[in-house]
Amino acid sequence: MPRRQNTAAQRAREVQRETGAKYTTALREATEDTIRTGTFSLQELLAECATLPQWTGVHPEVDEEWAPKMFDSALLGGPVPYSAVLRLAGDLAVKGMSAEMWLESRAAFSSLVVVCGVHRFELLLTQSAWAYELCHVPGCGSLPLSARSIPYCGESEHLAERSEAELVRMARSWGSDRREDCSRTPAAVDPGYEGDQLLEAAVARGVYFEVADALLVSCYEERHMIEDMHHGLLAMEVSHAMDREELRMSKVALAAAKRIQQVAGGRCACGEQLSPGPQRGVPARFCSRLCVPASERSV
């Protein structure tokens, strides 16, 4: 038996029996801003998907002609598209059938969010086969910069709140991805928008130099290894590409520091003038390490 017993769907049926209200209306009220009440496995969810009959109610958000085929899930708090669950199962296949998840929220017939470990997925309830990963921060509805390498959004402070170790790890992973994409043209690697977001977060966190070095080396190569990995003209092209990218990264960092400092009025909380560029171990809105609170120091 599923471990999640007190579902929004069950509560909606009880309200329908007791008050005569429409099931769809009762479900909307019961599932709005749902919070975690229990966990279930991927196997349990797929068992529901494989055995429950098609839901025959009226979808309140889309016309019947366009409504996806759904089943009334006890685990997910109400009707959900078969195809969305199958898409989610595909995304979680590597974790195995015993992968545990829980329902973070459900907005009636619009969408729901399920969590598996640190991964968060949104399932749209108005379309077929629509499930995608969200930023790892609980409650965030934005997409990550890269679900595999940078699982946080670039639209808020969520990326800048990561530790030095996390930012360096993401920089290495993203750089390796970009390097692999340009394996036939190693001098043409471009960290792109995602790389710039990592650099800006690093400036805000006070770990620009560590993150920039990790990103640069992962995109290209350790400088002393260039001639061993590439030969002749290609080695020269890769070396020049690294020089150009290092200069471009420094400009990105300066611009990011300037934006942060403008918000702070150009001065640290202690009243001192802020440095015009990134400092090692000092977030952009502080003048020195002495002013950085312990909670914000790089780890």
N, C-alpha and C positions, 0 to 999 in steps of 0.2 A: 504493500500500500504506500502511496506517496506520503511523504512526511509533512507536506504543506496541506493542512486540512482546512483551515479557516480562510478560504479564498473569497475574493471579491465576487466571483460568479455565484458562489453559494449564498453569500449575504444578499446579493441582488435577487435571487430566487425567493429567499425568505421574505424580503420586502414586497415582492410581487404578490406572494400568497397572502400576506397580511394586509396589504393596503390596496391591492389591485393596480398598482402603478405599472407602467410599461417596463418590461425587462431591460430594454436599452437605456431608459432613463435611470433606473435603479442601479444599473451597472456603472454608468458614468459617474454617479455620485459615490459609489462604493470604491471605485478604483482611482479616483483623482488623488494624486500625490501618495500612492501606495508606498509603504515602507517595508523593509525586510521583516519577514515573520518566520522564515524557515528556508532550508536548503533542499535541493533535489539534484539528481544526477542527470547527465545527458541521456543515459539509458532510459530513465523514467520519462523524460520529456519525449523521446522518440517513441516510446511505447504508447504514450497518449496519441501522438501524431499518427501512428500506424493503426490504432484500434478504434479511436473515437469517430463517430459518424459526422458527416458534414453538418455544420451549424446552419439552421434554416431561418434564422431571424433576419430582420431588416437592418442593414448597415446604415447607421444614422449619418455617416460622413460622406459617403459616395453613392451614386446611383446604382441600382441593382445590376445594371448592364456592365458596370466597371468594377463591382465589388469582388475582391479575391475570395477564393474558396477557403473557408475557415472551419476550425473545430473548436469546441468550447473547452478550453484548457483549465483544469483545476490548478495546475502549477503556475500558470501565467495569468491567473486572475480573470479569465474570460475568453471570448473568441479571439483566435489568432490565426493568420494564414498558414496553411500547411507548408507552402513554399518558403515562407520566411523562416520557419523552424528548420527546414531541411538546409537552407543556406547557412543558418547558424551552426548546424551540426557539421557542415563542411568546414567551417572556420575553426571549429573546436576538435576536429577529427584527430589531430596530432596529440591531443591531451587524453584521448581514450574515452570509452563509454562510461567510466566511473567518474569523469570530471564533475566536480560539484559546482553548482551555481545557485544564485538567488535573484529574486525579482527586486530591483532597486526602486523602480517606479513604474506606474502605468497611468497614462492619460486617456482613460476610457477607450474609444475606438480610434484614436489618433496614432499612438505609438507606445512602446514600452521599452524599458532598459533592463537588461539582465547582466549580472556580473559573474565572471568566472576567474577566480584568483585576482590578479590586478587588471584583467581585461574587462572592458565594459562594451556591450553591444546594444545598439538601438534597432528595434524591429518596427518597421512601419506597418500599421494595421489597415492602411487604406490602399495598399498596392501589393502585388505578388512578388515573392522572392526578393524582398528588400530588407537586408540585415547588414549592418556595417559597424566597424569598431569606432568607438568614441575616445576622446581624451581620457587618460587614466584617472584624472581627478574626479572623485565622487560628485555627482550633481552637474558636471559640465556637459553641455550639449553640443560642443564643437568637435570637429574631426581632428585627429592627431596630424602632425606634420608628416609623419610616416608611421604607419601602424607597426612596422617591423623594427625600425631603427630609432625613431623619435616619437614615442607614443604619447606626446603631450601636444596641446594646441599652441599656436603662436599668437592667439588673439587675446591673451590675458597675461597675468603674471605666473601662470602655472609652470611654464618652462623655467623661468628665472628663479622659481622656488626650489629647484632641484639642487642637490649637493654637488660639490666639485666632482666627486667620483662618478655620479650619474651623468653629468654633463660631458665629462671626458669619455665615458663609455659610449654615450650616444654619438659623440663626434667621431669616434673611431668606427663605429658601426656604419654611420651614414657615409663617411669617407670611403670605407671599403665598398659600399654599395655603388657609389659614384665611380670608383676606380674600376669595378667590374663592368659597369655599363660602358666604359670607354677603354676596355682592354686592348682594342685594336688601334686606338689613337691615344696613348697615355699622356700626351702633352695637351690634350683637349679637355681634361677633366674640369668640371665646373661644380663647385659645391652648391650653387643655386640658392634659391630663396630659403630653403630649409637650413642650409649651412649658415646663411646670414642670421637666421633666427637663433641658432645656437650661439653664434658669436655675440649677438645683442644680449641674450640671456646671461652669457658669461661675463660681460661687462657689468651688468646689473648686479651680478653675484660676486664680482671681484676675482674671477678666475679666468680672465680673458686669455692670458698667455698660455696657460695649461691647455685650454680647450682649442685655441688656435693652432698650437703645435700638434695636438692629436689629430685635428682635422686635416691639416696640411700634409702631414706624413702619411695618413691613411689614404688621402686622395692620390698622392704621388709616390713618395719613397723617402727613406732616410737619405739625407744628402750624400753621405759618404758611400751609399750603396748604389747611387744612380748609374755610375759607369759599369758596375758589376751586373746590374739588371738590364741596362740598355747600352747600345753601342753606337759609336760614331755620331752622326748628326742627330739621331733620336735622343741620345743622352744629353746633348746640348739643348735640344728643344724642351725636354722635360725640366732641365735645370732652370732655363729661362722662364718656363711656365710657372715653376714654383716661386721664382723671384717676383713675377708679376702678381701672382695670387697672394703672396705674403704682403705685398704693398697694398693690394686692394682690401685685404682683411683689416689692415691697420686703419684704412679710411673708414671702413664700416664701423670699427670700434670707436673711432673718434666721433663719428656722427651719432652713434648710440649714446656715448657718454654725454655729448652735448645736449641731446634731447632730455635725458634723465636730469641733468643739472639745471636745465631751464625750468623744469617743473619745480625743482628745489630752490629756485631763485638764485642759483649760482653760488650758494653758500651751504656749508655743512650746518648741522643742527647746533654746533658749538659756535658758529659765527664766522669761522675761517673760510677763506675763498677756496673753492673746489679746484682740483687739478684739471687742466684742459683735456687730459686723456686718461686711459685706464692705468691703474696702479696695481701691482701685484698684491693680491690679498686684500684689496680695498674696494668694496662696492662703490659704484660711481657717485652715489649721493653722500659719501663720507670723505673727509679730507685726509684721514690717516687711519691706521689700524687701531689706534687708541680710542677712536670714536665709534668703532664698529661694535654693536652689542654682541655678546657671546652667542646669542641665538642666530646671528646672521653671518658669523665667521665661517669661512670655507672649511669643509670637513674632508 
